[in-house]
Amino acid sequence: MPRPKDPINLRLLSKISSMYYEQDFNQQEIADRLHLSRPKVSRMLDQARKQGIVQISIVTPNGNFVELEHALEKKFGMKEVILVESDEGMSASMIKRQIGSAAANYLVRTAHEGDVIGVTWGTTLQAMADSLQPTPIDDLHIVQALGGVGPPEAKAHAADISRRLSQLMQAKLTLLPAPGIVGSVEAKDVLMADGSVKNALELISKMNTLFVGIGALETNPVLHKDNEEIPDKLRREIFESKAIGDIALRFFDSNGKEVDTTLKDLVIGVSPEEMMQIDTVVGIAGGVEKAEVIHGALTGKNINVLISDSMTAEKILEVE
């Protein structure tokens, strides 16, 4: 089934124009960075001129943050940064919905026939799934890259997000039928020997793109006292370590390096080493309270695409 014609994307037209006319990228470099074909980049540059975005200088549409995005891309060596507008009067849930919408647009823009796309968990990833419109893409494969976290009925559960994305994109689905956190190394060994679990984990090496949330210690539901998945002793160990946040339950310090805790050997899902081998790792997170955590993830090169909000981006650039 052919994919529907894309609507005019003023943010993308503006970004491509800035990269070409102001940042001295050639068309092939832009295509590689943004997961587009070179002919499409050429067409969009032409479209940008027709839309009036390219005149004597680049005219950035209201509500876009090309200069701020470029500052983050340059400082941390990112493939791409996408920012939505935020201000002090906006609620956290509204910012999360806007980030989710931007992430859904990014997913539709960059997903191509034959891609294998991994998904972890989190409420911002949930917002991405909530914003996604039906967009069938031939021969697309969605893979759950982290075992289940929280009650199965929770919308932020990795399996639920993966299932919803696959339905909306009419993609093949592979679930990881295991908990995200197990009680012992022995239990993990037993589960890792299961054929269905092995099949899902083996697909990690074939992923083109991985979508991850970025969690802060203070707001991570896994670390709540009433969560029985982690015993109190292990919870204290994490809080007393140098950890500031996590990606896919892999807790890291201010430099983005994984901290050495007991939990490290009890997680079933994509590892930091495997993330480093995936071509595009998209971090989806916002809110100024996460600025230091996102800064750590960027410093450690744990992600190479960031989808966030403007206030958080400004705070990230202020972190020493």
C-alpha positions, -999 to +999 in steps of 0.1 A: +000+000+000+015+034-009+022+058+019+000+089+020+013+122+006+031+141+033+016+175+043+039+206+041+063+204+070+074+240+076+098+230+104+116+205+082+117+229+053+132+255+075+157+231+090+169+218+056+172+254+043+193+264+073+216+234+070+221+240+032+224+278+030+238+287+065+256+256+078+273+246+045+259+210+044+256+196+009+224+179-002+238+144+003+250+152+039+215+165+047+199+134+033+221+112+054+216+132+085+178+134+083+171+100+067+158+114+035+167+107-001+188+132-019+161+139-045+137+147-017+161+171-002+164+189-035+126+190-039+122+204-004+148+231-010+128+241-040+096+239-020+112+261+007+118+288-019+082+286-031+069+288+004+090+320+010+112+304+037+143+309+015+146+345+003+177+366+008+180+349+042+163+320+060+129+330+073+120+306+102+083+302+108+070+311+142+072+285+169+104+269+155+138+269+171+163+262+144+191+282+160+186+265+194+183+231+177+216+238+158+233+249+190+226+216+206+234+196+175+268+214+173+277+211+210+269+174+213+275+162+178+239+152+173+223+140+140+192+161+147+174+180+175+137+188+173+122+212+197+086+222+204+076+254+220+073+256+258+069+284+284+064+286+322+026+288+318+024+254+301+015+223+321+038+193+321+011+172+304+007+197+276+045+198+269+045+160+269+017+159+244+035+184+221+068+164+223+048+132+216+033+148+185+067+159+172+080+124+178+052+109+159+059+132+130+096+123+131+087+086+131+065+089+100+091+111+082+120+087+088+105+052+087+111+035+055+102+001+039+123-027+054+132-008+086+134-025+120+124+000+147+128-007+184+107+008+212+112+010+250+088+025+274+077+057+291+049+082+292+064+104+265+067+074+242+031+068+251+023+104+240+040+096+207+018+066+201-013+086+211-004+113+185+004+089+156-022+088+128-026+056+108+003+055+084+009+021+067+044+015+056+053-017+037+077-042+053+081-023+085+090-042+117+083-029+152+103-046+180+098-043+218+133-036+230+127-038+268+108-063+289+076-053+305+077-027+332+047-021+356+013-036+353+004-050+318-026-028+316-005+004+319-004+024+286+033+032+292+041-006+291+066-013+264+045-041+249+014-018+247+033+010+229+049-015+205+016-031+197-001+003+191+026+015+168+025-017+148-012-015+144-012+021+133+016+015+108+004-020+097+039-033+106+051-067+117+054-069+155+078-088+177+072-086+215+097-094+242+077-118+264+097-112+297+097-088+326+120-058+323+134-065+357+139-100+372+145-111+407+178-129+402+206-136+377+194-172+377+159-162+367+173-140+340+194-169+326+162-191+324+142-164+306+171-156+282+171-192+271+135-190+260+131-191+222+107-162+220+129-140+243+160-149+223+142-141+190+133-106+202+167-098+216+185-110+185+165-084+165+183-056+184+213-060+162+191-055+131+174-023+143+178+009+122+162+031+149+155+029+186+130+051+204+137+056+241+125+077+270+149+094+293+139+091+330+150+111+361+154+093+394+129+114+412+101+108+388+109+072+377+079+051+386+101+020+388+118+036+419+086+044+437+084+029+472+051+011+463+067-006+433+074-042+442+095-049+411+126-035+430+133-044+466+141-016+490+177-026+493+182-023+455+163+010+454+186+025+480+216+013+462+205+032+430+197+064+450+231+062+468+250+056+436+261+084+411+230+077+389+210+107+377+187+090+353+181+061+330+174+050+295+157+016+292+164+009+329+201+014+323+210+040+350+238+065+341+258+092+358+262+129+348+287+118+321+262+093+306+282+063+318+263+033+331+265+030+369+275-003+384+246-015+406+230-048+412+202-039+389+226-038+359+225-077+358+187-080+363+174-061+333+161-079+302+163-056+272+186-035+250+220-028+266+241+004+265+266-015+243+239-025+219+224+010+218+258+023+206+256+000+176+222+012+165+224+038+137+197+062+152+188+063+189+160+088+194+156+102+229+122+117+236+119+137+268+112+172+281+106+194+311+132+216+328+134+191+357+151+167+333+176+191+318+206+177+338+195+141+330+192+148+293+225+167+294+241+135+308+226+114+280+239+138+254+273+140+270+276+102+270+265+100+233+237+076+245+213+092+219+220+109+186+186+124+180+167+145+207+131+155+206+124+179+235+111+214+243+126+249+240+128+257+277+145+224+285+169+230+256+180+263+270+186+248+304+206+220+289+229+245+273+234+262+307+245+229+324+282+230+332 
